[in-house]
Amino acid sequence: MSRSTQTTQYFYFLHKVTHRMTLKQLVSQVKKLTESEVKNIITEKIEGFKKLRKKDITEIFKELCFCILAAGYSAEKSLHIQEKINDGFLKFSEKELAEELRRLGHRYPEARARYIVKARDKINQLKNVLETLEDSRHIREWLVENIDGLGYKEASHFLRNIGYLDLAIIDYHILNLLEKYNILTKPRTLTRNRYLQIEKILEEVSKHLGLRLGELDLYLWYMETGKIIK
């Protein structure tokens, strides 16, 4: 039996046996939030994501830059940097962008500047992909394969933030929460197969609640952090 097959069977074992004991509790906690004022905040965020999807590709690209910045770094700090740099993502040289990221306190200024400038060279390809591909999972695969600095989490985050709501954003906050409810044991590394397997578990949670995965993520993030950023 291959390691990949063993890993798949391990996760499905967790999915079928372990998580049943506490899935109901997690669903109950999220349901309470959907009946609180948090719902209004999340609804407003979702509407903002949908509006961004209709904007010019340059605005969409700035959101891609945010997600590149947020990889392995604070989402809150990345949002602050995104707001400060704004159109600089479209015109700064790699050196200028790295200097600005360093000045604003980003942990990885050189690497993130390099990724963003390389992504900028593909802005027309990105526009074409978003306009021609209908399946969000196909778009995610293109992003992971073609945009340096984006893994499945970051690509899913970007797509959710421009209105694609059927993908899971699986970061350490979400993994910590799922482990806390004994739904799974947090993996040491998040490979493509593991990501997709955990996404299936989150799909089940979302079905219980009548939420889309992109909405569920905001509720789970709030449960774990007490914040709603984006």
LOVONU-973313 format. One record per atom (N, C-alpha, C): residue in three letters; x, y negated, z. Coordinates in steps of 0.001 Angstrom, whole numbers, plus 500000, padded with zeros to 6 digits. Layout:
N
[r Ala [X Y Z]];
...
end
This chain:
230
[r Met [500848 501193 500000]];
[r Met [500000 500000 500000]];
[r Met [500888 498750 500000]];
[r Ser [500607 497815 499107]];
[r Ser [501419 496606 499026]];
[r Ser [501153 495690 500204]];
[r Arg [502117 494777 500463]];
[r Arg [501950 493806 501552]];
[r Arg [500735 492920 501288]];
[r Ser [500520 492551 500001]];
[r Ser [499374 491703 499663]];
[r Ser [498061 492396 500008]];
[r Thr [497979 493708 499690]];
[r Thr [496759 494460 499993]];
[r Thr [496554 494574 501486]];
[r Gln [497652 494815 502230]];
[r Gln [497559 494908 503685]];
[r Gln [497082 493590 504283]];
[r Thr [497619 492480 503778]];
[r Thr [497215 491167 504283]];
[r Thr [495741 490921 504031]];
[r Thr [495285 491260 502810]];
[r Thr [493873 491079 502472]];
[r Thr [492986 491896 503404]];
[r Gln [493355 493163 503616]];
[r Gln [492553 494018 504491]];
[r Gln [492558 493496 505923]];
[r Tyr [493692 492962 506368]];
[r Tyr [493798 492403 507725]];
[r Tyr [492830 491247 507907]];
[r Phe [492807 490351 506937]];
[r Phe [491919 489194 507063]];
[r Phe [490458 489604 506967]];
[r Tyr [490152 490587 506112]];
[r Tyr [488769 491018 506039]];
[r Tyr [488356 491754 507305]];
[r Phe [489312 492425 507952]];
[r Phe [489007 493054 509237]];
[r Phe [488624 491982 510257]];
[r Leu [489424 490911 510315]];
[r Leu [489088 489800 511214]];
[r Leu [487730 489216 510852]];
[r His [487529 489075 509563]];
[r His [486304 488454 509084]];
[r His [485072 489269 509477]];
[r Lys [485164 490601 509409]];
[r Lys [483997 491447 509650]];
[r Lys [483796 491792 511123]];
[r Val [484886 491823 511901]];
[r Val [484775 492315 513267]];
[r Val [484968 491212 514306]];
[r Thr [486159 490612 514321]];
[r Thr [486503 489694 515402]];
[r Thr [485646 488448 515423]];
[r His [485452 487816 514241]];
[r His [484853 486495 514243]];
[r His [483375 486512 514566]];
[r Arg [482715 487675 514476]];
[r Arg [481285 487735 514737]];
[r Arg [480952 487327 516165]];
[r Met [481905 487526 517091]];
[r Met [481645 487237 518500]];
[r Met [481507 485737 518755]];
[r Thr [482131 484915 517933]];
[r Thr [482149 483488 518234]];
[r Thr [481713 482614 517070]];
[r Leu [481450 483191 515925]];
[r Leu [480959 482411 514796]];
[r Leu [479684 481669 515182]];
[r Lys [478817 482346 515902]];
[r Lys [477557 481739 516324]];
[r Lys [477813 480514 517205]];
[r Gln [478830 480599 518068]];
[r Gln [479150 479468 518938]];
[r Gln [479654 478281 518134]];
[r Leu [480510 478555 517148]];
[r Leu [481027 477476 516312]];
[r Leu [479896 476813 515536]];
[r Val [479040 477628 514948]];
[r Val [477899 477097 514198]];
[r Val [477034 476227 515101]];
[r Ser [476832 476676 516328]];
[r Ser [476006 475929 517283]];
[r Ser [476613 474560 517582]];
[r Gln [477938 474514 517767]];
[r Gln [478597 473249 518076]];
[r Gln [478534 472276 516900]];
[r Val [478742 472799 515692]];
[r Val [478667 471930 514519]];
[r Val [477235 471428 514336]];
[r Lys [476272 472313 514552]];
[r Lys [474862 471932 514391]];
[r Lys [474508 470759 515316]];
[r Lys [475049 470771 516527]];
[r Lys [474796 469655 517458]];
[r Lys [475307 468344 516874]];
[r Leu [476481 468407 516222]];
[r Leu [477040 467194 515619]];
[r Leu [476185 466707 514455]];
[r Thr [475599 467662 513699]];
[r Thr [474763 467257 512562]];
[r Thr [473476 466583 513031]];
[r Glu [473186 466709 514308]];
[r Glu [471983 466091 514875]];
[r Glu [472335 464854 515705]];
[r Ser [473574 464413 515619]];
[r Ser [474048 463248 516386]];
[r Ser [474377 462103 515436]];
[r Glu [474865 461005 516009]];
[r Glu [475239 459850 515197]];
[r Glu [476429 460137 514285]];
[r Val [477169 461200 514577]];
[r Val [478309 461576 513732]];
[r Val [477836 461855 512305]];
[r Lys [476626 462403 512174]];
[r Lys [476097 462716 510838]];
[r Lys [476060 461482 509968]];
[r Asn [475660 460339 510508]];
[r Asn [475568 459113 509721]];
[r Asn [476934 458670 509216]];
[r Ile [477943 458809 510074]];
[r Ile [479306 458433 509683]];
[r Ile [479793 459325 508545]];
[r Ile [479540 460630 508676]];
[r Ile [479997 461585 507663]];
[r Ile [479224 461392 506363]];
[r Thr [477938 461142 506442]];
[r Thr [477141 460889 505237]];
[r Thr [477676 459689 504480]];
[r Glu [478042 458643 505215]];
[r Glu [478608 457444 504592]];
[r Glu [479943 457747 503922]];
[r Lys [480772 458568 504595]];
[r Lys [482061 458964 504006]];
[r Lys [481844 459717 502695]];
[r Ile [480912 460671 502704]];
[r Ile [480641 461477 501517]];
[r Ile [480181 460598 500364]];
[r Glu [479330 459631 500651]];
[r Glu [478860 458721 499604]];
[r Glu [480023 457909 499035]];
[r Gly [480960 457533 499901]];
[r Gly [482148 456815 499441]];
[r Gly [483008 457672 498524]];
[r Phe [483133 458952 498850]];
[r Phe [483900 459881 498009]];
[r Phe [483266 459977 496620]];
[r Lys [481954 460093 496571]];
[r Lys [481246 460211 495292]];
[r Lys [481430 458959 494438]];
[r Lys [481417 457814 495081]];
[r Lys [481597 456550 494351]];
[r Lys [483005 456446 493790]];
[r Leu [483993 456900 494560]];
[r Leu [485380 456831 494100]];
[r Leu [485572 457653 492830]];
[r Arg [484893 458770 492738]];
[r Arg [485017 459646 491568]];
[r Arg [484615 458927 490280]];
[r Lys [483758 457929 490373]];
[r Lys [483268 457208 489200]];
[r Lys [484147 456006 488845]];
[r Lys [485133 455728 489670]];
[r Lys [485976 454552 489432]];
[r Lys [487067 454835 488409]];
[r Asp [487809 453798 488082]];
[r Asp [488901 453905 487120]];
[r Asp [489956 454885 487621]];
[r Ile [490651 455505 486683]];
[r Ile [491650 456515 487035]];
[r Ile [492755 455941 487926]];
[r Thr [493019 454635 487833]];
[r Thr [494053 454049 488686]];
[r Thr [493648 454092 490162]];
[r Glu [492363 453911 490443]];
[r Glu [491883 454004 491823]];
[r Glu [491918 455448 492298]];
[r Ile [491581 456355 491412]];
[r Ile [491632 457783 491743]];
[r Ile [493079 458204 492006]];
[r Phe [494003 457659 491197]];
[r Phe [495420 457981 491388]];
[r Phe [495911 457523 492752]];
[r Lys [495456 456371 493220]];
[r Lys [495857 455891 494546]];
[r Lys [495412 456867 495632]];
[r Glu [494270 457518 495416]];
[r Glu [493812 458517 496381]];
[r Glu [494690 459760 496329]];
[r Leu [495144 460095 495136]];
[r Leu [496101 461197 495002]];
[r Leu [497373 460868 495773]];
[r Cys [497813 459611 495706]];
[r Cys [499010 459181 496428]];
[r Cys [498810 459338 497935]];
[r Phe [497613 458977 498417]];
[r Phe [497318 459172 499843]];
[r Phe [497505 460631 500242]];
[r Cys [496993 461538 499426]];
[r Cys [497079 462958 499768]];
[r Cys [498510 463473 499698]];
[r Ile [499302 462938 498784]];
[r Ile [500726 463286 498736]];
[r Ile [501420 462790 500002]];
[r Leu [501089 461585 500434]];
[r Leu [501680 461030 501652]];
[r Leu [501275 461824 502887]];
[r Ala [500035 462299 502912]];
[r Ala [499500 462959 504107]];
[r Ala [500018 464382 504286]];
[r Ala [500643 464953 503274]];
[r Ala [501172 466313 503382]];
[r Ala [502302 466349 504408]];
[r Gly [502098 467092 505485]];
[r Gly [503112 467194 506522]];
[r Gly [503286 465932 507329]];
[r Tyr [502293 465059 507283]];
[r Tyr [502393 463766 507962]];
[r Tyr [501006 463365 508451]];
[r Ser [500936 462343 509268]];
[r Ser [499676 461878 509842]];
[r Ser [498748 461297 508780]];
[r Ala [497492 461787 508754]];
[r Ala [496505 461231 507820]];
[r Ala [496217 459774 508142]];
[r Glu [496151 459458 509421]];
[r Glu [495852 458091 509844]];
[r Glu [496956 457131 509403]];
[r Lys [498207 457523 509608]];
[r Lys [499327 456678 509194]];
[r Lys [499425 456594 507673]];
[r Ser [499087 457692 507006]];
[r Ser [499114 457697 505539]];
[r Ser [498072 456748 504978]];
[r Leu [496910 456693 505615]];
[r Leu [495860 455772 505187]];
[r Leu [496334 454325 505332]];
[r His [496996 454028 506434]];
[r His [497533 452682 506652]];
[r His [498541 452325 505564]];
[r Ile [499416 453274 505231]];
[r Ile [500428 453032 504203]];
[r Ile [499765 452850 502845]];
[r Gln [498766 453671 502555]];
[r Gln [498041 453551 501286]];
[r Gln [497441 452152 501132]];
[r Glu [496839 451662 502176]];
[r Glu [496218 450336 502128]];
[r Glu [497257 449236 501951]];
[r Lys [498432 449404 502555]];
[r Lys [499486 448399 502451]];
[r Lys [500115 448382 501053]];
[r Ile [500381 449546 500504]];
[r Ile [501072 449609 499211]];
[r Ile [500111 449346 498050]];
[r Asn [498954 449946 498082]];
[r Asn [497882 449717 497110]];
[r Asn [498387 449797 495656]];
[r Asp [498399 448677 494924]];
[r Asp [498808 448702 493517]];
[r Asp [500293 449016 493332]];
[r Gly [501061 448960 494403]];
[r Gly [502473 449320 494319]];
[r Gly [502676 450749 493861]];
[r Phe [501688 451620 494124]];
[r Phe [501786 453001 493663]];
[r Phe [501826 453061 492137]];
[r Leu [501285 452041 491498]];
[r Leu [501188 452020 490040]];
[r Leu [502378 451353 489368]];
[r Lys [503134 450558 490109]];
[r Lys [504177 449746 489453]];
[r Lys [505565 449821 490071]];
[r Phe [505688 450224 491350]];
[r Phe [507006 450271 491976]];
[r Phe [507887 451342 491326]];
[r Ser [509164 451048 491236]];
[r Ser [510119 452087 490845]];
[r Ser [510244 453080 491995]];
[r Glu [510865 454199 491719]];
[r Glu [511040 455203 492769]];
[r Glu [511827 454636 493946]];
[r Lys [512872 453866 493632]];
[r Lys [513683 453268 494690]];
[r Lys [512875 452264 495507]];
[r Glu [512115 451408 494823]];
[r Glu [511294 450409 495517]];
[r Glu [510239 451072 496390]];
[r Leu [509623 452114 495857]];
[r Leu [508590 452805 496610]];
[r Leu [509172 453499 497834]];
[r Ala [510336 454125 497681]];
[r Ala [510985 454780 498822]];
[r Ala [511323 453759 499909]];
[r Glu [511819 452593 499488]];
[r Glu [512158 451550 500465]];
[r Glu [510912 451074 501213]];
[r Glu [509808 450929 500491]];
[r Glu [508570 450476 501118]];
[r Glu [508012 451545 502057]];
[r Leu [508072 452796 501644]];
[r Leu [507616 453889 502509]];
[r Leu [508467 453964 503773]];
[r Arg [509764 453753 503621]];
[r Arg [510657 453771 504787]];
[r Arg [510327 452604 505715]];
[r Arg [510094 451444 505137]];
[r Arg [509765 450259 505942]];
[r Arg [508460 450466 506717]];
[r Leu [507525 451160 506094]];
[r Leu [506224 451392 506722]];
[r Leu [506227 452615 507645]];
[r Gly [507373 453286 507728]];
[r Gly [507536 454337 508724]];
[r Gly [507208 455744 508294]];
[r His [507092 456002 506981]];
[r His [506796 457376 506564]];
[r His [507977 458285 506869]];
[r Arg [507657 459519 507241]];
[r Arg [508690 460482 507648]];
[r Arg [509568 460919 506480]];
[r Tyr [508997 460960 505261]];
[r Tyr [509742 461484 504111]];
[r Tyr [509704 460468 502951]];
[r Pro [510298 459313 503101]];
[r Pro [510153 458260 502070]];
[r Pro [510704 458640 500700]];
[r Glu [511877 459257 500662]];
[r Glu [512483 459571 499364]];
[r Glu [511693 460647 498618]];
[r Ala [511360 461718 499312]];
[r Ala [510643 462822 498665]];
[r Ala [509267 462383 498189]];
[r Arg [508550 461632 499042]];
[r Arg [507197 461221 498661]];
[r Arg [507233 460208 497521]];
[r Ala [508221 459324 497511]];
[r Ala [508361 458384 496395]];
[r Ala [508620 459144 495096]];
[r Arg [509467 460145 495173]];
[r Arg [509775 460941 493981]];
[r Arg [508525 461651 493461]];
[r Tyr [507759 462266 494368]];
[r Tyr [506543 462968 493957]];
[r Tyr [505539 462012 493311]];
[r Ile [505376 460843 493915]];
[r Ile [504372 459887 493423]];
[r Ile [504749 459351 492050]];
[r Val [506014 459008 491845]];
[r Val [506448 458496 490548]];
[r Val [506320 459578 489472]];
[r Lys [506640 460827 489804]];
[r Lys [506468 461914 488844]];
[r Lys [504991 462131 488524]];
[r Ala [504133 462017 489546]];
[r Ala [502692 462169 489322]];
[r Ala [502161 461037 488446]];
[r Arg [502720 459850 488610]];
[r Arg [502280 458691 487820]];
[r Arg [502504 458927 486324]];
[r Asp [503538 459677 486002]];
[r Asp [503806 460000 484595]];
[r Asp [502726 460905 484009]];
[r Lys [501928 461538 484872]];
[r Lys [500891 462468 484405]];
[r Lys [499486 461912 484614]];
[r Ile [499389 460601 484791]];
[r Ile [498094 460006 485118]];
[r Ile [497073 460217 483992]];
[r Asn [497520 460190 482735]];
[r Asn [496594 460423 481624]];
[r Asn [496157 461879 481558]];
[r Gln [497086 462787 481878]];
[r Gln [496716 464201 481948]];
[r Gln [495708 464433 483058]];
[r Leu [495932 463783 484197]];
[r Leu [495004 463900 485314]];
[r Leu [493611 463424 484907]];
[r Lys [493554 462295 484237]];
[r Lys [492275 461751 483768]];
[r Lys [491568 462754 482858]];
[r Asn [492312 463341 481943]];
[r Asn [491736 464305 481004]];
[r Asn [491216 465545 481728]];
[r Val [491981 466036 482691]];
[r Val [491574 467226 483447]];
[r Val [490293 466953 484221]];
[r Leu [490211 465808 484869]];
[r Leu [489022 465478 485658]];
[r Leu [487792 465277 484770]];
[r Glu [488026 464838 483545]];
[r Glu [486905 464584 482638]];
[r Glu [486454 465831 481892]];
[r Thr [487352 466809 481733]];
[r Thr [487017 467957 480891]];
[r Thr [486765 469258 481662]];
[r Leu [487416 469444 482797]];
[r Leu [487202 470673 483568]];
[r Leu [486044 470476 484545]];
[r Glu [485107 471405 484542]];
[r Glu [483951 471292 485422]];
[r Glu [484136 472042 486733]];
[r Asp [484901 473116 486717]];
[r Asp [485081 473959 487898]];
[r Asp [486163 473342 488796]];
[r Ser [485791 472995 490013]];
[r Ser [486756 472354 490924]];
[r Ser [487926 473261 491247]];
[r Arg [487717 474571 491250]];
[r Arg [488816 475490 491545]];
[r Arg [489820 475525 490403]];
[r His [489347 475364 489184]];
[r His [490264 475274 488047]];
[r His [491068 473975 488119]];
[r Ile [490401 472900 488520]];
[r Ile [491115 471622 488668]];
[r Ile [492165 471746 489763]];
[r Arg [491806 472415 490863]];
[r Arg [492763 472597 491957]];
[r Arg [493989 473374 491492]];
[r Glu [493770 474417 490710]];
[r Glu [494910 475191 490202]];
[r Glu [495809 474308 489343]];
[r Trp [495200 473460 488513]];
[r Trp [496017 472561 487666]];
[r Trp [496839 471621 488542]];
[r Leu [496220 471074 489557]];
[r Leu [496928 470141 490441]];
[r Leu [498114 470821 491128]];
[r Val [497903 472016 491655]];
[r Val [498961 472726 492365]];
[r Val [500117 473049 491419]];
[r Glu [499787 473392 490184]];
[r Glu [500812 473777 489218]];
[r Glu [501540 472582 488608]];
[r Asn [500887 471426 488554]];
[r Asn [501434 470306 487790]];
[r Asn [501843 469081 488600]];
[r Ile [501373 468954 489831]];
[r Ile [501701 467771 490639]];
[r Ile [502601 468187 491799]];
[r Asp [503847 467779 491743]];
[r Asp [504787 468099 492824]];
[r Asp [504290 467481 494132]];
[r Gly [504445 468242 495206]];
[r Gly [504039 467743 496513]];
[r Gly [502630 468143 496915]];
[r Leu [501898 468801 496014]];
[r Leu [500541 469243 496328]];
[r Leu [500481 470762 496429]];
[r Gly [500038 471257 497592]];
[r Gly [499678 472652 497740]];
[r Gly [498161 472745 497715]];
[r Tyr [497630 473888 498121]];
[r Tyr [496174 474074 498087]];
[r Tyr [495455 473125 499038]];
[r Lys [496045 472890 500196]];
[r Lys [495391 471990 501150]];
[r Lys [495322 470574 500592]];
[r Glu [496453 470065 500093]];
[r Glu [496494 468696 499611]];
[r Glu [495632 468515 498357]];
[r Ala [495664 469515 497456]];
[r Ala [494844 469434 496247]];
[r Ala [493357 469455 496599]];
[r Ser [492998 470294 497576]];
[r Ser [491601 470354 498019]];
[r Ser [491189 469047 498677]];
[r His [492099 468472 499454]];
[r His [491842 467198 500132]];
[r His [491579 466102 499100]];
[r Phe [492428 466028 498094]];
[r Phe [492263 465025 497038]];
[r Phe [490918 465183 496347]];
[r Leu [490589 466405 495972]];
[r Leu [489340 466629 495247]];
[r Leu [488130 466318 496113]];
[r Arg [488174 466678 497381]];
[r Arg [487064 466321 498270]];
[r Arg [486919 464805 498365]];
[r Asn [488044 464111 498422]];
[r Asn [488013 462654 498583]];
[r Asn [487557 461915 497335]];
[r Ile [487432 462635 496208]];
[r Ile [486846 462019 495017]];
[r Ile [485529 462719 494649]];
[r Gly [484928 463371 495645]];
[r Gly [483561 463832 495465]];
[r Gly [483327 465288 495129]];
[r Tyr [484381 466119 495077]];
[r Tyr [484193 467556 494886]];
[r Tyr [484038 468184 496272]];
[r Leu [482863 468701 496558]];
[r Leu [482552 469084 497939]];
[r Leu [482505 470586 498178]];
[r Asp [482997 471379 497237]];
[r Asp [482897 472832 497366]];
[r Asp [484242 473509 497638]];
[r Leu [485193 472752 498193]];
[r Leu [486509 473301 498515]];
[r Leu [486815 473072 499993]];
[r Ala [487575 473990 500577]];
[r Ala [487958 473862 501986]];
[r Ala [489335 473217 502095]];
[r Ile [489475 472339 503087]];
[r Ile [490763 471697 503369]];
[r Ile [491306 472362 504628]];
[r Ile [492209 473292 504458]];
[r Ile [492662 474113 505577]];
[r Ile [494019 473607 506056]];
[r Asp [493995 472794 507111]];
[r Asp [495237 472321 507715]];
[r Asp [495350 472889 509120]];
[r Tyr [496369 472469 509858]];
[r Tyr [496587 473073 511167]];
[r Tyr [495481 472731 512154]];
[r His [494813 471594 511962]];
[r His [493681 471262 512832]];
[r His [492565 472301 512671]];
[r Ile [492261 472636 511421]];
[r Ile [491203 473605 511140]];
[r Ile [491616 474996 511618]];
[r Leu [492863 475368 511382]];
[r Leu [493350 476677 511834]];
[r Leu [493318 476769 513360]];
[r Asn [493722 475695 514034]];
[r Asn [493671 475686 515502]];
[r Asn [492251 475893 516002]];
[r Leu [491297 475238 515344]];
[r Leu [489898 475343 515757]];
[r Leu [489367 476754 515536]];
[r Leu [489684 477336 514393]];
[r Leu [489216 478691 514100]];
[r Leu [489841 479706 515053]];
[r Glu [491089 479475 515419]];
[r Glu [491737 480367 516388]];
[r Glu [491117 480187 517774]];
[r Lys [490790 478960 518120]];
[r Lys [490184 478670 519415]];
[r Lys [488864 479439 519586]];
[r Tyr [488132 479579 518489]];
[r Tyr [486862 480315 518522]];
[r Tyr [487038 481794 518197]];
[r Asn [488293 482263 518183]];
[r Asn [488596 483674 517930]];
[r Asn [488073 484168 516585]];
[r Ile [488003 483268 515634]];
[r Ile [487549 483651 514300]];
[r Ile [488701 484249 513491]];
[r Leu [489904 483806 513766]];
[r Leu [491078 484403 513144]];
[r Leu [492302 484100 513992]];
[r Thr [493369 484830 513705]];
[r Thr [494668 484538 514309]];
[r Thr [495430 483651 513334]];
[r Lys [495871 482511 513806]];
[r Lys [496523 481542 512923]];
[r Lys [497748 482159 512254]];
[r Pro [497811 482167 510923]];
[r Pro [498968 482746 510232]];
[r Pro [500199 481858 510367]];
[r Arg [501366 482482 510310]];
[r Arg [502609 481714 510390]];
[r Arg [502814 480881 509132]];
[r Thr [502445 481456 507998]];
[r Thr [502527 480736 506729]];
[r Thr [501183 480864 506025]];
[r Leu [500856 479851 505219]];
[r Leu [499568 479834 504541]];
[r Leu [499814 480009 503047]];
[r Thr [499863 481278 502619]];
[r Thr [500051 481588 501206]];
[r Thr [498751 481318 500448]];
[r Arg [498824 481391 499128]];
[r Arg [497626 481191 498308]];
[r Arg [496537 482186 498695]];
[r Asn [496892 483477 498828]];
[r Asn [495891 484492 499161]];
[r Asn [495265 484240 500525]];
[r Arg [496089 483883 501500]];
[r Arg [495551 483617 502834]];
[r Arg [494643 482392 502816]];
[r Tyr [495056 481390 502059]];
[r Tyr [494238 480175 501957]];
[r Tyr [492845 480537 501426]];
[r Leu [492809 481295 500340]];
[r Leu [491535 481631 499716]];
[r Leu [490684 482545 500610]];
[r Gln [491336 483397 501381]];
[r Gln [490603 484276 502302]];
[r Gln [489965 483469 503428]];
[r Ile [490725 482512 503969]];
[r Ile [490167 481668 505038]];
[r Ile [489079 480764 504476]];
[r Glu [489243 480333 503236]];
[r Glu [488211 479528 502591]];
[r Glu [486886 480295 502526]];
[r Lys [486957 481604 502291]];
[r Lys [485742 482425 502262]];
[r Lys [485062 482456 503633]];
[r Ile [485859 482518 504690]];
[r Ile [485290 482489 506050]];
[r Ile [484576 481159 506278]];
[r Leu [485209 480071 505867]];
[r Leu [484595 478760 506036]];
[r Leu [483345 478613 505171]];
[r Glu [483320 479287 504029]];
[r Glu [482118 479276 503192]];
[r Glu [480942 479900 503953]];
[r Glu [481227 480964 504702]];
[r Glu [480168 481595 505479]];
[r Glu [479648 480644 506561]];
[r Val [480578 479945 507228]];
[r Val [480169 478972 508242]];
[r Val [479299 477892 507601]];
[r Ser [479712 477400 506441]];
[r Ser [478964 476331 505777]];
[r Ser [477569 476789 505367]];
[r Lys [477441 478056 504953]];
[r Lys [476129 478583 504570]];
[r Lys [475194 478652 505770]];
[r His [475719 479034 506920]];
[r His [474911 479089 508142]];
[r His [474338 477711 508471]];
[r Leu [475080 476670 508134]];
[r Leu [474708 475310 508518]];
[r Leu [474010 474532 507407]];
[r Gly [474015 475087 506205]];
[r Gly [473447 474355 505088]];
[r Gly [474290 473163 504688]];
[r Leu [475600 473258 504902]];
[r Leu [476531 472188 504552]];
[r Leu [477425 472634 503407]];
[r Arg [477947 471680 502669]];
[r Arg [478980 471977 501695]];
[r Arg [480333 471983 502401]];
[r Leu [481282 472693 501823]];
[r Leu [482585 472838 502478]];
[r Leu [483235 471488 502770]];
[r Gly [483110 470545 501857]];
[r Gly [483710 469231 502071]];
[r Gly [483101 468486 503233]];
[r Glu [481804 468695 503469]];
[r Glu [481134 468103 504622]];
[r Glu [481543 468819 505900]];
[r Leu [481546 470152 505845]];
[r Leu [481917 470946 507018]];
[r Leu [483293 470547 507527]];
[r Asp [484234 470301 506612]];
[r Asp [485588 469928 507023]];
[r Asp [485579 468693 507919]];
[r Leu [484767 467697 507572]];
[r Leu [484724 466473 508366]];
[r Leu [484189 466737 509772]];
[r Tyr [483196 467607 509867]];
[r Tyr [482664 467958 511188]];
[r Tyr [483699 468732 512012]];
[r Leu [484376 469687 511372]];
[r Leu [485385 470477 512090]];
[r Leu [486560 469599 512509]];
[r Trp [486947 468688 511627]];
[r Trp [488055 467775 511945]];
[r Trp [487689 466896 513130]];
[r Tyr [486428 466464 513147]];
[r Tyr [485975 465632 514272]];
[r Tyr [485982 466440 515560]];
[r Met [485562 467689 515482]];
[r Met [485557 468539 516668]];
[r Met [486960 468701 517242]];
[r Glu [487938 468800 516377]];
[r Glu [489306 469071 516825]];
[r Glu [490063 467809 517190]];
[r Thr [489756 466670 516546]];
[r Thr [490546 465450 516742]];
[r Thr [489766 464306 517365]];
[r Gly [488440 464382 517303]];
[r Gly [487624 463267 517793]];
[r Gly [487609 462089 516835]];
[r Lys [488081 462300 515589]];
[r Lys [488160 461220 514611]];
[r Lys [487596 461674 513267]];
[r Ile [487199 460697 512477]];
[r Ile [486843 460937 511091]];
[r Ile [487646 459935 510271]];
[r Ile [488620 460410 509542]];
[r Ile [489466 459515 508752]];
[r Ile [489053 459633 507303]];
[r Lys [489581 460616 506604]];
[r Lys [489097 460968 505268]];
[r Lys [489915 462145 504761]];
end
